[in-house]
Structure formats: C-alpha cells, structure tokens
Amino acid sequence: MSAESWPVNWDKIVINFVSRRLDQRAGCCLLVDRDGLIRAEVRAGLTRLGWAVVAVGHDSLGLRRAYEDHCRSTFPAQPANALLLLPGDLPIPYDIERTLPSLSVGLTDIFPGLDTALLPGLSPEWYAAIFAARANGESITGLDGSATLAFVLAHCPDKPLPLHPTFVGYVLLLAGLVGQRQRLTDALRAALTAFFAPILGHTFRFPDLAVGEHFLSAVWQAYHQGLAGVEAVAAPIDPLVAEAAIRLDQEPGLQDAFTQLRMQGTLPAWRLPPRVQVAPWLRQDVHFYVERTEFLGHELIQIAGQLPSVSHPLADWANFARLWARMRLTFYETQPVAATVAAHFQTLQLQVEEGFLAWLLEYYPALLQRAYLPEPAAVHHLLPYLAATFPVAADSSLAILVVDGMGLDDWTAITDIWRRQDLTWRIDDRTLLALIPTLTSVSRQALLAGNLPQHFANSWTHTNQERTHWEKFWLAQGMPQEEICYLRNLTGDGSRTDHILHAALRGVQKIVGAFVINDIDSMIHSTPEAAQLLAQMRTWEERFAVVQRTVATLLYHFDRVVVTSDHGHVEGRGIGDIPLGQVAEERALRTRLFTRYQRDSLVSHEDVLRWPGWGLPSEQSVLLPLSLGLFAKKDTAGIGHGGASIEEVFVPFAVITRE
C-alpha cells in the first residue's frame, strides 16, 4: 500500500489495522484492547464491516454472559461474526481462551520500533501524525526512549519541534498540548523534563495540563499588562513568564500559537481603550475588543465555525462544550444586546442542540459501556476511575464534592472568581457526561454508586439510597466503614457549612467522603430566565462563597478534592405538559418517565422524543422535549433539566490539590 493511500484519520487507521487481521476469520473472536484504542468510532466502523462488537468492560461475569449470548453454537440466531471487546487486564477463563481465536491490539502493534511507554494517552491527532511519518517511510526501528521522544516531537500535529531543545520550542509544545487538552503520562513528562532541563535549569519539571494552562494564561496576562501600560503587579512575575511575554512580539510561531488559543477560547480577549497602540499581529475582535456587543457578534461567528459534526469524537464535543459555556456566560453578562446579536445567539443555540442530539443518538450507548480507563467518559465511570487512579489510604485521602445542577457555564463563572483571588490550588479541569435523563435521582445516584441505573432499578427515581450505594462501592474496595463519609444538603452561608463539615469530620479520620451542595439546583427550580440565574449565581458565590469555602475546608481534611456535578441546566419555552406517569422525586421540566404498562397510552407529540433508555431499567420509557422545549404551559419561559441538551449533559470534573 502506498503512503498516499494510508488512512489519515486515527480511527480509520485502527479500523484498517484490525480489519486486515480479521480478513481470514469468521464467527466469534476476542478483541483485546490493551491501550484503549477501540473507541466508539472504531466500533462503529467495525460494525459497518459486518462485525457485531460486544463491549465486555472490566467485568468477568460480563465476558461470560457475552460468550454465552453471542458465541455458543446453541445460539444460531446470534450474529455470525462477533467481536467480544475486552481490556488487556481482564483475565480470560480457560475454556473461552481455548475455544475462541483472539486478536490483541495495542500501541506496540501499530508502532513497532518505538518505545511505547512514552505514547499512552496521546491525542488521536498525534497518533495519526506519528503513523503518517511511518507510512511515509521514515525509519523507526528499535528506537530507545530518547530517540522515541525526538521522533514524537518532530511530528507534533500542530508545529513540529526541532531535535534540540529551545525555549520557544518549549512554549510552542506547551501551547499545543493545552490547545488539544492533551494529558501526558508520567513517563512522557519525565522524558520531556530531561529533554528541556539543559536550557531551563536542573529544577525544571515539565508541567501537567493544569499548570501548563496556568503558565500560558500568566504569559498572556503579562503581555496585556505591558501593552496596557501597567507599571506594577502585586507579585513578582516568574522569569519564564516574563521571557515568554517578551518573545511574543518577536516570534511569529508564538503569535500563531497564542492566537489559536485565543480563538479556541482558552485565553480571554482584552478590553483596551481605542487609542492604545498595538503590534501589527494583534487584531481587534480577536485578541482585544473596544465595544463589547460588536465583540460578542464576532465571537458567535467564531464559535459557529468550531461546531463539531456527528462524526467527531467525544473529546471534540467536550472541548466545544467548554467554549459554548464561555460563550453563554459572555452573552448573558453582556445583556442587553442588539436584537441581531440575540437572534444570532438563539439560532446558533438551536444548531448546537440539533447537532449534539444527533451525536448522542449515534455514540451515547457505546460511551456508557466504554472502559473507565484511561479517562472516564460518563459520571458512573468516575468512582472506578478514581479508585484505580488515586488509590485511597491513610496517607492519600479523597473527597468528592457534588454541586447539584452545576453546568459548565456555572463552573466557568465560579473559577473566574477564583482566578481573580489567586488561590494557591492546582486545578486539573476536565468534563464528564451526565446520564440521560439528566435527573438528580438518575445521574447523581449513578455517580455516587459507580454504576448505571439499571443496576439500582428499585431506587432510580429517588435519592434515598445514595449513602448505601456510596458506602457499598468503597466497602468493596476494602475501606473500613468508619473511614467513609457521606453528607448532603449542604446549603446556606459558608460559616454554617464550615461548622457542619468540621463536625462531621471530627474524630476518626475519614479517607473518602462524598459531599453534596444544593444551592444551584434550588435556584434552577425557582428562576425563570437565564440572565436572572446568572445574576443570582454571581450574588450567591460572592456573598456566601459556598463552593470555595467548602473546597478549602475539604482540602484541610483530604489530600484531593474532586468537584463535579450531576447535571447542568438550560433555558427553554413550554411546549405544553404531559401528565406524569411514574413520579420521580424531582419534578423536572425536561423529562417525563413512564412504565412499560403506560407506554401504549401515550399521546403522540411532534415536539417530543422517546429516549431509547440506554443504561436505565428495562421496563421504563423516557420522554424528552426536542430542542429547548419544556414540559410546561405553552410558550412559558423557564430553566430546567432532565433532557439531552449540551448544557445539561456536559458537567465539570476537576481534581483540586494544594500547591
């Protein structure tokens, strides 16, 4: 096969690799995914080629069940060609291993000759770039760690770096990693530390994603201060930050990289007076603005061009969800705006919801079944991921703070306030998918149980069993009962919350704890307009600082604090109500639940979607309003949750530690 004919998309590369090795096979086969390469898009591609892909997950019982259902000769009605997809660390029973052929796929198979200890967790774009270099005939036979690192850096997907370390190369690499939301393994970070230490000093440590993003933000702020004529700052500037800010006016490569980060929404635009002189590379309504409403219109055009398609992976939609949250925050903070800008925002929002729903219907079921390593996709993956990634013990404790109803726009507003206060916290910021319907009883309970609602069918419409599920998970990890803490309904002023927390944590040391704050969800159910909700959020956070004070208190007692949410919220308009079937604990405006016995009596409604119910108890039916509809009096404005909008489904997931 010629170099030009190799697939350039990473998922297509993996599909091609697997399918070529399946060409001579039929029937059932074990597909062992050692490095998490068989993503939802790869599974869809293999399905199109005629293979029924059955995700087993990390469950030995699930493997046995899949084998019995799809591979035994006593089940001739099952698909002729089935791939049982399992992770590399799942033991295979002897009878299954002896009976079924197996195919193992991992980085060492696709990249022979590289030191693959440095490769896990890289972005698909990076893998595709490395593969393209190999397909173009570059020799990568028997490269050690340092040679592998040089090869990888020479094929960065954004801007290839020289083989020798330079300061500009370091900043460019950091900008590329932050722009891709790329997390690095400890092995690769150690290799990069050794690579850049000769020019950055023996104390240099290559930063993780959170610290790297903070560094680039500091460079951008320092450059702005110099541009705006700020004479002094409260604290001395890091010498590396100062040097990078100076280099911005000298290096076109850095200018391109920072422009890209700015246009992605990772860096903010500045407010500058109209008479300030700026360098030729800086453009109004991209790097800075003079009039806020005009800038907002430009931002809407910019973000519309970044809307992913149905074929894009989860990472692209997650990045867009962050940008969209920032866009929404900017829009509601700028009120009132010109009618043309408001109309543009509303039109774009409908396009976003339509595209996101189409993507969900295609990939959501596969994402629910995805392995929780190397990264969790949905809220029910979080506990298994944390247990595997941050093993808890007497010297490594963990708290989870669930802010009920907090969407990405709320989280953006909160962290904006934190940044202005210059808190000494390290925040590793990511996202998760809430479960659909985005109800507290469904999504928060799944989060705290570490399991899908189909496994707690008796309690999925209420939250009375949350403590039981939470404790059951950690008891199964070997944690003593007295070291597990659960506390919900935290609300009100910060001093009262401090008192409750300290009282609950006094005495026996708690190793793991779950804590739930209800303020945002309470405001959702009592506020009719998004702009009013944002105003309340600002007042609430600045007056009470509940989240900030709670995190500070928990950091006093625990080594890590994970801040997350069970669902977000979205503004909408009533489409008319449908009488409740099965009553959930929480009356949400964006969902209605019915049992299978009520299914036939449902009145058809053109603005309603019957949700397939993936991951839910099998006897249930879920109705969701399409687009931004609410199950409320027709044309009544309101804010709700329970549906499948991007604002409700993507929630924050941040790991916070003390610096």
N, C-alpha and C positions, 0 to 999 in steps of 0.2 A: 504494500500500500504506500503510495507516495505521501510525502509530508503534507502536500496541499489537501489531501483527501481525509486527513485525520480530523475527527470532530474537535471543534474549538471550545464547545461548552463542556464544563467538567462533568455534569450529569450524563451527557451523551458519551463522554469518554468512559465512564464507569459502566454504562449500559452496554457499550460496544465491547468492553473487556469481558463482562460476564456472559453476554450472549454468544460471543465467539467460543467460549469454553462450554457452552450448553448446546452447541450445534448438533453434536452427535448423541445427545441424551434425550430421554423421554421418560414420562412417568413422574415419580416423586424424587426430589433431590434436596439435600440440606445445603443451605447457603449460609456460610459462617461469615459474618461481617465483623472483622477484627477491629476496625478503626472507625466505625460509624459512617461508612461511605455510601451505604444504601439508603439514601434519603427518599422522601416521599416522591420526588420527581423521578428518581431511578426506578422505584417500584412501579410507578405509572407507566414508564417506558417498557419495563419487562412485561407488564400486563398486556400492553399493546402487541407485544411479540408472541403472545399466546401462553404466558406462564401465569398461573394464579399464585400470587405472592402472599404467603400467610405469615404475618409477623408474630413471633412467639414471645418476644420480650425476654425478661430475665427470670422467667417462671418455668421451672422444670415440669410442673403439672401442665402448664400451657403447651409445652412441647409434646408431652404425651397425648394431650387432647387433640392437638393439630395432627399428629401422626395417625391417631385412630380415625379422625374425621376425614382426612384427605388422602391417606397413603395406603391404608389396608385394602387388600383385594376384595374384602367383603363389602366395600362401598363403591361399586362400579359407577354409580351416578355422579360421583365427585369428578372435578376437572381432571383430565388426563395428565396434564403437566402442572405440577405444583412445586413451588419452592418454599420450604419451611425456613424462614429467615430468623436467625438467632445470633446473639452476640458471641464474641470469641471466648468469653469467660464462662459460658453456660455449659456445665457437664452434660455429655450426651450419653444416655443409657446404652448399655452394651448391645441390646437387641436392635435398637434403632440404628446405631452406628454400623452394625454388621449388615443390616438389611438395606439401608439406603446409601446411594452414592452421595458424596459431599463435594462441595466446591468452596474453597476458602478465598476470600478477597480482602486485601489489606494494602497498606501503602508499600510494603516491601514487594508485593507482587506487581504493582503498577510502576514503581520507581526502583527497579533493581539497580544496585550500584551506588545508591545514596545512603547516607547514614540516616535512616528514617526515624531515629529517636528525636531528631530536631523538627520533624514535619507534622506531627499530630496537631489538629486544631486550626490549621491554616485555612484561609478563606477559599471557596471554590475557584475564585479568580486567580489566586496564587497557584493552586494546584494545576489549573489549566495552563498557566504561563510556563510552569516547570515542564509539564508534559509536552507542550509545543516545542520547547527547546530540544527535548529528547527526540521528538519526531522529526525535527529538522537536522538530525544527525550529530548533535553535539555529544561528545563522549562523556559519559558519567559512570565509568566502570570503576568500582572499588574505591570511591571517594571516602575519606575519613571525615570526622566531624567538622574540622576547619575548612576543608575543601568543599564539603556539602554546604556549609554556611555561605562561602564565597559564591558558589553556584546559585544558591537560592537568592541572595541579594542581587546578583547580576540579572535576575529575571523577575524582579518585583513587578507586579502587574501595572502599577502606576508609573513609576520612574525608576528604571534600573540604576543601581548604585555602582560606583567604581569598586574595584577589588581592594582598594586601600582605604582605610577609614579617614573621613574628613568631618569637620563639624557640620558643614552644610548637608552632607550626606546623612548624618545622624538626625538632623531636624526633618529632612525630607522623608526619611524612613518612618519617623515618629508620626508625621502628618499623614502618611499613607495608612499606617496601622490604625490611627484614630478614625480616619475617614471611613475605613472599612469595618470599624468596630471589631478589629481583629485582636483576639486574646492569644497570648503566647504561652507555651508550656514552659515549665521551669528549665528544662534542658535548653530550649532555644534562647530564653532570656540569658542564661549563663553564657552561652556561646556568643551572644551579641555583646554582653558585658566585656568578655575577653577581647572581642574584636575592636570595640571603641575605647577601651580603657587606656591604650597608649596615648591617645590625644585628649582624653577627658579626665585623666587622673586615676590613681590607684583606688580612690574611694568611690569611683563611679559605679553605679549599678543601673543596668538598663531598666527603665520603668515599666510597670504594668500599665494596662489601658487607662485606669482611672488617673494615675499620676501623670501619664503622658498627656492626657487631655487637659489636666490642670496646668501643666507646663506650657502648652501651646496657648491656652487662654491667657496665661500670665504674659506671654510674649506679645499677644495681640493687645492686651490692656496697656502694656508698657509702650508699645508703638503709638497707641492712641494718645497716651499722656504726653508723649513727646510732640506729637502732632498738634495737640490742643494747647501746648504751652504750659502744662502743669509743672510747676517748679519743684515740688517735693511730694513725697508719698509718705504714708505712715510708717512703713517698714522698708529697710534696705532691699533693693532688688537683687535677686540671685544673679551672679555674674554670667551664667549661661543664658539666662533670660535676657539680660541686657545685651549680650553679644548677638543673640538671635534677632532682637528687635533692630539693632543697628544693621545687620545683614539684610533685613527685609528690603531696604532701599537699594541694595547692591546686587542682589541675586535674583534674576528672573525666575529661576526654578522655585525659590521660596515664595515669590509673589504668586506664582501659579498655584502652589500648594495651599497657601493661606486663602486665596480666592476661592478655591474649591471647597475648603472647609467652611468658609463664609456662606457660599451658595448652598451648601448642604444644611445649613442651619446650626452647625456645630459651634461656630463663633458668631457673636452678635454683631449687628451693624451699629455704627456710632451715630450719635447726634452731634452735628457740627454746625456752627454758625455759617451763614452763606459767604462770609468774607475770608474764611480760613483758606490758606494756600495748601494744596495737597500735591503729592507726587503724581506724575502722569499716569502711573499704573492704577491709581485709585479711582474708582468710578462711583459717582453719585447713584443712589438707589441700589448699589451692590455692596460697597464697603461702608458707606455712610449715607445719611439722609438729612435733608433740611426740613422738609414738610412731611409729617407723619402719614397723612392719608395717601399721598402720592406714593410713598414708600410701600404702604400696605398693598396698593394695587399692583406694584411691581413684584412684591413677594408672592402674591397669588398666582401671577403668571409663571414665576419661577417654580413654585411647588407643583403646579399643574403638570409641568414637564417632567416631574420626577415620580408621578403616579405609576406604581408597578402594574404589570399586566397579570392575567390569570396564571401565566406560566412561570412567574417569578417565584423564587423560594421564600421561605419564612423570614430569613434574615433581611431580605429587601423590604418586605412588608413591615417588619419590626422597625427598621430604620425610617421608613416613611411615616409610621405611626408617631415616632418621636417628632419628626418635622411637622406633621399635621397638628400635634398637640401644641407646639410652639406657635404655629400659625393661628390656631384658635385663640390662644392666650393673647397674642398680639391684636387680633381682630376685636376681641371683647374689651381689651384695655383701651383701644383707640376710639371707642364709642363717644359721640355719634360719628358715623362715617357717611360719605356721599352715597346716594342711592345706587349709583352704578357699581361702586365697590361692594356694597351689601349684596346686590343681585349677583355679582360675580362670585362672591363667597358662597352664597346659597346654591348656585349652580354647580360649583366645584364640589361642594359637600355631597350633593346628590350623586355626582360621578364617582366620588370616593366610596360612598356606601354601596353603590351598584357593583363596582369592581371588586370591592372587598368581599361582598357576599358571594359573588361568583367564585372567587378564590377559595373561600371557606368550603363551599359545597364540593369543590374538587379535592382539597387536601386535608381538611379538618379531621376526618376519621383516621387517616394514616398518621397524622401528628399526635393524636391521642394515644396511639399504640407505639409510638416511637420510644426507643430506649431513653432513659433519663440521663445517660452519659453519652457524649462529653458535656452536653448542655441540656438543661430542662427546656421543654417546649411549652408545656401547659402547667397549670397550678398543681395538679395532682402528682406531677413529677418532682415537685420542689423538695419534699421531705426525703425521698430516697436519694436525690442528688446531694442534699446537704449531709445526710448520714454517710454517704460514700466519700464526699469531698472534704468535709471538715469533721473527722471523727471526734465525737464529744467524749470528754473525760474530765477528771478533776482539774486538769490544767488547760482545758480547752472547751469552754462553755459557750452555749449558743442560745440566743433569744430570737424569736420571730415576732415582729410587730405587724399585725394586720390592720390597716386603716380601711375600714369598711367603706366601699363606694368610691375610693380614691382613683380617679383616672389619671392618665399621663399628663393631662393639662394641669390638674391639681398638683401633681408631683413636681411639675416644672415650676409652678408658682412657688411652692414651698422651698425647693432647692435654690431658686433665685434669691430668696430672702436669706438662706443660709450662706450663700456665697458672699453677700454683702457684709455678713457678720464675720467672715474669715474664720470659720470654725476649723479647729485642728482635727478634722476627721478625714479618713480616707474612705471614699465612697466609690465602690465598684458598681456601676449603674447598668442594669440590663432590663429585659422585658419578659413577660410570660403571657400566655393566652389564658384568659378566664374560660371556664366551662360554660357551655350554652345549654339551657337558658341561663343568662347571667344573673341568677338569683343568689342571695346570700346562702340560703339553705343548700343550694347545689354547689356553687363554686367555692365558697369558704369552707364548707364541710369537706369537700374533696381535697382542698389544700391541706387542712389540718389532719385528714385521715391518710393522706398519701395514696389515695385510691380513687377510682371512678365511682360515681353514684350507683352504678349497677351492683356494686358490692355492699352498699348500705341502703337497700331498697326500702327498708322499714322506717328510715328517718330522713329521707332525702327532701321532704317538704318542710322540715323544721330543723332547728339547730340544737335541740335538747341533748343530742348525743355527741356534740363536738368534743367535750372533755374526754369522753370514753374513747373516741376514735384517736385523739391525740395521744393519750396515755398508752393505748394499745400498741401504737406504732413504736414508741420508744421503749416500752417494756420488751417488745420483740427484738430490739437492738441490744438488750441486756442492761438497760438503765434501771436502777432501783426506783421504786415508786416515789420515795420521799425526795428524790432529786429531780422530779418532773413537776413543772409549774404550769398552771393554766389560769388565765384571768381575763374576763371580758367585761364589756360595758364600761370601759374607761371613758370618761367624758368630763366636761366641765373645765374649771380653771386648772392651771398647771400645778399649783401648790397642793391642791387636793389629790391630783393624780400622783404626785411625788409621794405623798403620805401613804396612799393605798399601795403603791408599788413597794416602798420600803417595808411596810408592814407585812406584805405577802412574801417578801424575800428574806425576812429576818429569820434567824435560826439555822436550820440545816441548809447547807449550800445547795443551790439549785444549779443543775448542769444544763438542762434545757428548759425553755419556757416559751409559752405562747401567750400573747397579749393582744387584745382587740380594742381599737378605738372606734367609736360610733358616730362622731360628730359630723363627718362629711355626709354619710348616708342619711342622717337625720335631716340635714339641710336639703338634700336632694328631694326628699319626700314632702318638703314644705315650701319649695321655691319654684315659681312658675317660669322664670326667664333665666337664660344662661348668664347674661350680664349681671343680673342680681345675685346669682350664685357666686360668680367670681368676686363681686364686691364683698359678699359675706365671707368668702374664703380668706380674702385679704385681712378683713377686720378680725376674723376668728384667729388666724395664725399670728397676727401682730399683737393682738390683745392677750391671748391665752398661751400661744406657743406650745400647744399640747404635744404635737408630734416631736418638736425639737426637745422639749423638756423630758419627754418620755424616753427618747433615744439616749439623751445624756444620762438619765438615771439608769437605764438598762446597761449602758456601757460601763457604768460603775460596778455593776454586778456580774456582767458577762463579757467574754472576750470579743464576741462578734454579735452584731445585731443585724438581722435581716429585716428590711422594711419592704412590705409588699401590700397587695390589695386583692380582694376577691372579684371585683368588677368595677367598671367605670360607669359613666352616665352620658346621656345625650339629650339635647333639646328636641322637641318634636311637636306635632299637631295631632289632635284627636281624629280618629277615623270612625268613631262610634265604638261602643263597647260590645263585648261578647260576654254573656253571663259566665261566671266562673264555674268550672267543672269541679275538679278537685282543688280545694282551697289550700294554697301554700301559706306558710306562716307570714310571709311578706307579700302584701298586695302590690305588685309591680305593674307599671303602666305598659310594659313592653313584652309581656308574655301571658299566655293562658295555658293551664295544664288540664288535661282530660285523661280519664282512664280509657282503656280499650273498649269498655262497655258503652261509653258515651260517644265513641268515635262516629258511629253511623248517624247520630242525630245532629251532628254539627252542621250549621248553616254555612254554605259556601260564601266566601267573601273575597272579592277580587284583590283587596289590599293585604291579604294575609297569606303567610307561608306556613305550611305544615312542616315543621322541622323534623328531619329524619330520626332524631333522638339518639344519636351515637353516644355510647357510654352511659346511657340512662337505663333505669329499669325497663324491661321489655314491654310491660303492659301499659306504658304511658304514651300519650300523644301530647305534643307541644305545638302551640300556635304562636307565631311571631308576626308582628306587623311588618310589612315591607317598608323599605326606605326609612323614613323618620316618623312613621306613624306611632300613635299612642292609642291604647285601648281606653279611650275617654270620649267625652262628648265631642261631637264633630267640630273641628276647627278650633278646639280649645288648646291653648299653648301650655306646655309643661315640660318638665325634665324627668326622665325616668331611666330605668334599666330593666334588664331581663331579656333583651334582644340580642342581635348579632351584628351591631354596628362596630366599626373600628374603634370608636370611642369607648364602647362598653367592653370589648373583648381584650384589647391590649392593656395590660396593667404593669406597673413598675415592679421591679425586683432589684433591690440594692443591698449589697453586703457592706456594712459600715464597721470600721475598726478605728481605734485610736492611733494617731500617728506616733 
